[in-house]
Amino acid sequence: MLYFKITTKEIYHYLRYRIIVDVEKKHGTVKISIAVSVILSIAIILVILKLTISHTTLEYLTVNKIQYEYFLAAIFLNIMYWFLWGTRLKMLCTAVDKKMRMGIWGSTKIVLANLFLAGITPSMAGGEPVRIYLLNKNGMSIGGATAAVLGERLLDAMFILICIPFAFFVFKNHIDVELIRTGLSIGVIVFVACIILFVYAIKNPDKTKSFLIFLESKLRRFFRRRIDMKKVVDRINREVDDFNKSMKFFAKKGRKTFLLCGVLTVLFWSTGFMIPSMILLGLGLDPFIVESYSAQVLLLVIVMMPTTPGSSGITEGSVAGLYSVLIGRNLIGVFVLLFRLITYYMNLIVGAIFQYKIFRSVASFSLDMIKK
C-alpha cells in the first residue's frame, strides 16, 4: 500500500505512471477514461429508468407535490461534506507538520481538486496522489503528506468496518440479490487485507524500502530520462522514514488529534449519508434514515472495489438494488438519477473546475505531470 503513495520528484514519474497505467491499460487515455465513466453511468441510469418508469411513476410525480427544498438541502449537505473533509485534512496535516500553515479553505480546495481524478479511477484511488502532490506544493514533505492522506484512509476504513455489522443487521432480511452479497463479501475482504498491509508496512519500514527500490528498478525502463539511482534510493529511504515517523506520531503523541479527526470522520460521512434521505423527502417519501445510512455503508464497501472508472455502472446498479427494497420499483429510477446528479456529477464538475484552475488542464496532473 505504501508504494502507491510515496513519491518524490523522480519517483513522481513512476507514481503518476503507475496510477495512469491502471486506467490506461483498460481505456487507452485519461480522456477515454472520462468518457467511459460518464457514458457508462448515464447508460445504466437510462436502463434503470427504462425498466422502472411506468404509468404509476408518472401519475405519482404528477399528483404528488415535489418538494424541491429538500433537493437544495441535499446539495447543501454535499457542500458541507467537502468542507468537513477539508477540515479533517487540515487537522491531520497540522498534526504531522507543525510548520504547516494552511487554512480550511486551502485544504478544502485540495479536496475539491482531487474529486475529478477520484471520480474517473477505480476505487477512487486517483484522488490521493493529487492530495499528496498539492500538500507537498504547500510545504509538506512527501512522507508527511503521504502519512496525512493515508491517515484519512485509515480513519475511513475504521469507520466503515465498525459500521458494517450494523449495516448488515439492518439489511439482513433485505439483501436477497446474490450479486450484491458477493460484492459486499469481496469488499470486506479487500478492506481487511488493505489494513493488514498498512500495519505491516508501518512495522517493517526496511522491507518497505527494499520493495520500493525493487519496484523503481522495474519501472525505470518506462521512462526516457535517466534517473540517478543513488539519489532515488536516498530519497526513498528519507521519505519512508518520514512517513513512519508521522504514523508513529499519530499512534503516540498525536492520538488526541487522531481522535478528533475520527469524530470529524463520523460527521462528514454521516453528512454525506443524509443526502439520499433528503432526496427521498423531496420525492414525498419516507426518509428511511437508519435504513438509508446502512445502505450507504454497504454501497461504500462495493464502490471501493477496483472495478470500473469511478465505479460507474456499479454504483447505479447497487443503489437501485439497495433502495428498491425500501421505496419499491416505480420511483427507483428517478431516485438513482437524482442521487448520482448530486453525489457524482456535481463532484465531477466541481472537481474538474478546481483541477483545471490548479493545473491549467483537466488531464494535466495525470498526464503532463508525469513528463515534468
C-alpha positions as CSV (number, residue, x, y, z in Angstrom):
1,M,0.0,0.0,0.0
2,L,2.8,2.4,0.8
3,Y,4.5,2.1,-2.6
4,F,1.3,3.5,-4.2
5,K,1.6,6.6,-2.1
6,I,5.2,7.6,-1.5
7,T,6.7,9.8,-4.2
8,T,9.5,12.3,-4.9
9,K,10.4,14.5,-7.9
10,E,11.9,11.4,-9.6
11,I,9.5,8.9,-8.0
12,Y,6.6,11.2,-9.2
13,H,7.5,9.8,-12.6
14,Y,6.7,6.2,-11.8
15,L,4.0,7.0,-9.2
16,R,2.0,9.0,-11.7
17,Y,2.7,6.4,-14.4
18,R,1.6,3.7,-12.1
19,I,-1.8,5.4,-11.4
20,I,-2.4,6.2,-15.0
21,V,-1.3,2.8,-16.2
22,D,-4.1,1.2,-14.1
23,V,-6.6,3.3,-16.1
24,E,-4.9,3.4,-19.5
25,K,-4.4,-0.3,-19.8
26,K,-8.2,-0.6,-19.9
27,H,-9.1,2.7,-21.6
28,G,-6.1,3.9,-23.5
29,T,-6.1,7.5,-22.3
30,V,-7.4,9.6,-19.4
31,K,-9.9,11.3,-21.9
32,I,-11.3,7.9,-22.8
33,S,-11.5,7.0,-19.1
34,I,-13.6,10.2,-18.5
35,A,-15.8,9.3,-21.4
36,V,-16.2,5.7,-20.3
37,S,-17.1,6.6,-16.7
38,V,-19.7,9.2,-17.7
39,I,-21.2,7.2,-20.6
40,L,-21.4,4.0,-18.5
41,S,-23.0,5.9,-15.7
42,I,-25.6,7.5,-18.0
43,A,-26.2,4.3,-19.8
44,I,-27.0,2.4,-16.6
45,I,-29.2,5.2,-15.4
46,L,-31.1,5.1,-18.6
47,V,-31.5,1.4,-18.4
48,I,-32.8,1.6,-14.9
49,L,-35.2,4.4,-15.9
50,K,-36.4,2.3,-18.9
51,L,-37.1,-0.7,-16.6
52,T,-38.7,1.2,-13.8
53,I,-40.7,4.2,-15.1
54,S,-44.3,3.3,-15.6
55,H,-47.7,4.9,-15.8
56,T,-47.8,4.6,-12.0
57,T,-44.5,6.6,-11.8
58,L,-45.8,9.4,-14.0
59,E,-49.0,9.5,-12.1
60,Y,-47.2,9.7,-8.8
61,L,-45.0,12.6,-10.0
62,T,-48.0,14.4,-11.4
63,V,-50.3,14.0,-8.4
64,N,-47.8,14.4,-5.6
65,K,-46.1,17.7,-4.9
66,I,-42.3,17.5,-5.4
67,Q,-40.6,19.4,-2.5
68,Y,-37.6,21.0,-4.2
69,E,-36.3,22.5,-1.0
70,Y,-35.1,19.0,0.1
71,F,-33.1,18.7,-3.1
72,L,-31.4,22.0,-2.3
73,A,-30.8,20.6,1.2
74,A,-29.1,17.6,-0.4
75,I,-26.9,19.9,-2.4
76,F,-26.0,21.9,0.7
77,L,-25.1,18.6,2.6
78,N,-22.8,17.7,-0.3
79,I,-21.0,21.1,0.1
80,M,-20.8,20.6,3.8
81,Y,-19.3,17.2,3.1
82,W,-16.5,18.9,1.2
83,F,-15.7,21.4,3.9
84,L,-15.7,18.7,6.7
85,W,-13.3,16.7,4.6
86,G,-11.1,19.7,4.1
87,T,-11.2,20.4,7.9
88,R,-10.1,16.9,8.7
89,L,-7.3,17.1,6.1
90,K,-6.1,20.4,7.7
91,M,-6.1,18.9,11.2
92,L,-4.1,15.8,10.1
93,C,-1.6,17.9,8.2
94,T,-1.1,20.4,11.1
95,A,-0.6,17.5,13.5
96,V,2.1,15.9,11.2
97,D,3.9,19.2,10.4
98,K,3.6,22.0,13.0
99,K,5.1,24.4,10.5
100,M,2.3,23.8,8.0
101,R,0.2,26.9,7.5
102,M,-2.9,26.1,5.6
103,G,-6.5,27.3,6.3
104,I,-9.7,25.3,6.0
105,W,-10.4,26.9,2.5
106,G,-6.9,25.9,1.4
107,S,-7.3,22.3,2.4
108,T,-10.9,22.2,1.0
109,K,-9.5,23.4,-2.4
110,I,-7.2,20.4,-2.3
111,V,-10.1,18.1,-1.6
112,L,-12.1,19.7,-4.4
113,A,-9.2,19.3,-6.9
114,N,-9.0,15.6,-6.0
115,L,-12.7,14.9,-6.7
116,F,-12.2,14.8,-10.5
117,L,-9.5,12.2,-10.7
118,A,-11.1,10.2,-7.9
119,G,-14.3,10.2,-10.0
120,I,-12.7,8.5,-13.0
121,T,-10.4,5.9,-11.4
122,P,-11.3,2.6,-9.8
123,S,-11.7,2.6,-6.0
124,M,-11.4,6.4,-6.3
125,A,-7.7,5.9,-5.9
126,G,-6.7,8.6,-8.3
127,G,-7.6,11.4,-5.9
128,E,-5.0,10.5,-3.3
129,P,-1.9,11.3,-5.4
130,V,-3.5,14.7,-6.2
131,R,-3.9,15.5,-2.5
132,I,-0.3,14.3,-1.7
133,Y,1.1,16.4,-4.6
134,L,-0.8,19.6,-3.6
135,L,0.1,19.2,0.1
136,N,3.8,18.9,-1.0
137,K,3.4,22.1,-3.0
138,N,2.0,23.7,0.1
139,G,5.2,23.0,2.0
140,M,4.8,19.5,3.5
141,S,7.3,16.7,2.9
142,I,6.2,13.9,0.7
143,G,6.4,11.5,3.6
144,G,4.3,13.8,5.8
145,A,1.7,14.4,3.1
146,T,1.5,10.7,2.5
147,A,1.0,10.0,6.2
148,A,-1.8,12.6,6.4
149,V,-3.6,11.1,3.3
150,L,-3.1,7.5,4.5
151,G,-4.3,8.7,7.9
152,E,-7.5,9.7,6.2
153,R,-7.8,6.3,4.5
154,L,-7.2,4.5,7.9
155,L,-9.9,6.6,9.6
156,D,-12.3,5.9,6.8
157,A,-11.5,2.2,6.9
158,M,-12.0,2.0,10.6
159,F,-15.3,3.9,10.4
160,I,-16.6,1.6,7.6
161,L,-15.5,-1.6,9.3
162,I,-17.3,-0.5,12.5
163,C,-20.4,0.3,10.6
164,I,-20.6,-2.9,8.5
165,P,-22.0,-5.2,11.2
166,F,-24.7,-2.6,11.9
167,A,-25.5,-2.2,8.2
168,F,-25.7,-6.0,7.7
169,F,-28.0,-6.3,10.7
170,V,-30.4,-3.7,9.3
171,F,-30.3,-5.2,5.8
172,K,-30.1,-8.8,6.7
173,N,-33.7,-9.5,5.6
174,H,-33.5,-7.3,2.6
175,I,-30.4,-8.3,0.7
176,D,-31.6,-11.2,-1.5
177,V,-29.6,-10.3,-4.6
178,E,-26.7,-12.7,-4.9
179,L,-24.5,-10.2,-6.9
180,I,-24.8,-7.6,-4.1
181,R,-24.0,-10.3,-1.4
182,T,-20.9,-11.3,-3.4
183,G,-19.8,-7.7,-3.9
184,L,-20.1,-7.0,-0.2
185,S,-18.2,-10.1,0.8
186,I,-15.3,-9.2,-1.6
187,G,-15.3,-5.6,-0.4
188,V,-15.0,-6.6,3.2
189,I,-12.0,-8.9,2.4
190,V,-10.3,-6.1,0.4
191,F,-10.7,-3.7,3.3
192,V,-9.3,-6.1,5.8
193,A,-6.4,-7.0,3.5
194,C,-5.5,-3.3,3.0
195,I,-5.5,-2.6,6.7
196,I,-3.2,-5.7,7.3
197,L,-0.8,-4.4,4.6
198,F,-0.9,-0.9,6.0
199,V,0.0,-2.1,9.5
200,Y,2.7,-4.4,8.1
201,A,4.3,-1.6,6.1
202,I,4.5,0.6,9.3
203,K,6.0,-2.1,11.4
204,N,8.5,-3.2,8.7
205,P,9.9,0.0,7.1
206,D,13.1,-1.7,5.9
207,K,11.2,-4.2,3.9
208,T,9.0,-1.4,2.6
209,K,12.2,0.4,1.4
210,S,13.5,-2.7,-0.3
211,F,10.2,-3.3,-2.1
212,L,10.0,0.3,-3.3
213,I,13.6,0.2,-4.6
214,F,12.8,-3.1,-6.4
215,L,9.7,-1.6,-7.8
216,E,11.6,1.5,-9.0
217,S,14.2,-0.6,-10.8
218,K,11.4,-2.5,-12.7
219,L,9.5,0.7,-13.6
220,R,12.7,2.6,-14.7
221,R,12.5,1.2,-18.2
222,F,9.3,3.0,-18.9
223,F,11.0,6.4,-18.7
224,R,13.2,8.1,-21.3
225,R,15.1,10.2,-18.8
226,R,18.0,8.6,-17.0
227,I,17.5,8.6,-13.2
228,D,20.2,8.8,-10.6
229,M,19.7,5.6,-8.7
230,K,21.7,6.7,-5.7
231,K,19.6,9.9,-5.4
232,V,16.4,7.9,-5.8
233,V,17.4,5.3,-3.2
234,D,18.4,8.1,-0.7
235,R,15.1,9.9,-1.3
236,I,13.0,6.7,-0.9
237,N,14.8,6.0,2.4
238,R,14.2,9.5,3.6
239,E,10.5,9.6,2.6
240,V,9.7,6.2,4.1
241,D,11.4,7.3,7.4
242,D,9.3,10.5,7.3
243,F,6.2,8.5,6.7
244,N,6.8,6.1,9.5
245,K,7.7,8.9,11.9
246,S,4.4,10.6,11.0
247,M,2.3,7.4,11.5
248,K,4.0,6.7,14.8
249,F,3.3,10.2,15.8
250,F,-0.5,9.6,15.3
251,A,-0.2,6.4,17.4
252,K,1.6,8.2,20.3
253,K,1.7,12.0,20.6
254,G,-0.9,12.7,18.0
255,R,-3.6,10.4,19.5
256,K,-5.8,13.4,20.6
257,T,-5.7,14.8,17.0
258,F,-6.4,11.4,15.6
259,L,-9.4,11.0,17.9
260,L,-10.7,14.5,16.9
261,C,-10.3,13.6,13.3
262,G,-12.2,10.3,14.0
263,V,-15.1,12.5,15.2
264,L,-14.9,14.6,12.0
265,T,-14.8,11.3,10.0
266,V,-18.1,10.3,11.6
267,L,-19.6,13.7,10.9
268,F,-18.5,14.1,7.3
269,W,-19.6,10.6,6.3
270,S,-22.9,11.0,8.2
271,T,-23.4,14.3,6.4
272,G,-22.9,12.5,3.0
273,F,-25.1,9.6,4.1
274,M,-28.0,12.0,4.8
275,I,-28.2,13.1,1.1
276,P,-30.3,10.1,0.0
277,S,-32.8,10.8,2.8
278,M,-33.2,14.4,1.6
279,I,-33.8,13.2,-1.9
280,L,-36.5,10.7,-0.6
281,L,-38.2,13.6,1.3
282,G,-38.1,15.7,-1.8
283,L,-39.9,12.9,-3.7
284,G,-42.6,12.8,-0.9
285,L,-41.3,9.5,0.5
286,D,-40.3,8.5,4.0
287,P,-36.6,9.3,4.6
288,F,-35.7,5.8,5.9
289,I,-32.8,7.4,7.8
290,V,-31.5,4.3,9.6
291,E,-32.0,2.1,6.5
292,S,-30.5,4.6,4.2
293,Y,-27.5,5.1,6.4
294,S,-26.9,1.4,6.4
295,A,-27.4,1.2,2.6
296,Q,-24.7,3.9,2.1
297,V,-22.3,1.9,4.2
298,L,-22.9,-1.2,2.1
299,L,-22.7,0.9,-1.1
300,L,-19.3,2.3,0.0
301,V,-17.9,-1.2,0.5
302,I,-19.0,-2.1,-3.0
303,V,-17.7,1.0,-4.8
304,M,-14.3,0.9,-3.1
305,M,-13.5,-2.3,-5.0
306,P,-11.3,-1.7,-8.1
307,T,-13.9,-2.2,-10.9
308,T,-14.9,0.4,-13.4
309,P,-13.6,4.1,-13.6
310,G,-15.3,5.9,-10.7
311,S,-17.3,2.7,-10.1
312,S,-19.7,4.0,-12.8
313,G,-22.4,1.5,-13.5
314,I,-21.6,-0.5,-10.4
315,T,-22.8,2.4,-8.2
316,E,-26.0,2.9,-10.1
317,G,-26.9,-0.8,-10.1
318,S,-26.0,-1.1,-6.4
319,V,-28.1,1.9,-5.4
320,A,-31.0,0.5,-7.4
321,G,-30.7,-2.9,-5.7
322,L,-30.3,-1.5,-2.2
323,Y,-33.0,1.2,-2.3
324,S,-35.6,-0.7,-4.3
325,V,-36.3,-2.8,-1.2
326,L,-37.1,0.4,0.6
327,I,-39.1,2.5,-1.9
328,G,-40.3,0.0,-4.4
329,R,-39.7,-0.3,-8.1
330,N,-41.7,2.6,-9.6
331,L,-39.5,5.5,-8.3
332,I,-36.1,3.9,-8.1
333,G,-35.0,5.2,-11.5
334,V,-35.9,8.8,-10.6
335,F,-34.1,8.3,-7.2
336,V,-30.9,6.9,-8.8
337,L,-30.8,9.8,-11.3
338,L,-31.1,12.5,-8.6
339,F,-28.7,10.7,-6.3
340,R,-26.0,10.5,-8.9
341,L,-26.6,14.0,-10.1
342,I,-25.8,15.3,-6.6
343,T,-23.1,12.9,-5.4
344,Y,-21.3,12.1,-8.6
345,Y,-21.8,14.6,-11.4
346,M,-21.8,17.6,-9.1
347,N,-18.5,16.4,-7.6
348,L,-17.1,15.6,-11.1
349,I,-17.9,19.1,-12.5
350,V,-16.6,21.0,-9.4
351,G,-13.5,18.7,-9.3
352,A,-12.8,19.4,-13.0
353,I,-13.1,23.2,-12.4
354,F,-10.7,23.2,-9.5
355,Q,-8.3,20.8,-11.2
356,Y,-8.2,23.0,-14.3
357,K,-7.7,26.1,-12.2
358,I,-4.7,24.5,-10.4
359,F,-3.1,22.5,-13.3
360,R,-4.5,24.5,-16.2
361,S,-5.8,21.4,-17.8
362,V,-8.3,18.7,-16.7
363,A,-5.8,16.0,-17.6
364,S,-2.6,17.8,-16.8
365,F,-2.0,16.2,-13.4
366,S,-2.5,12.7,-14.8
367,L,-0.5,13.1,-18.0
368,D,1.6,16.2,-18.1
369,M,2.9,16.0,-14.6
370,I,4.5,12.7,-15.5
371,K,6.6,14.4,-18.1
372,K,7.9,17.2,-15.9
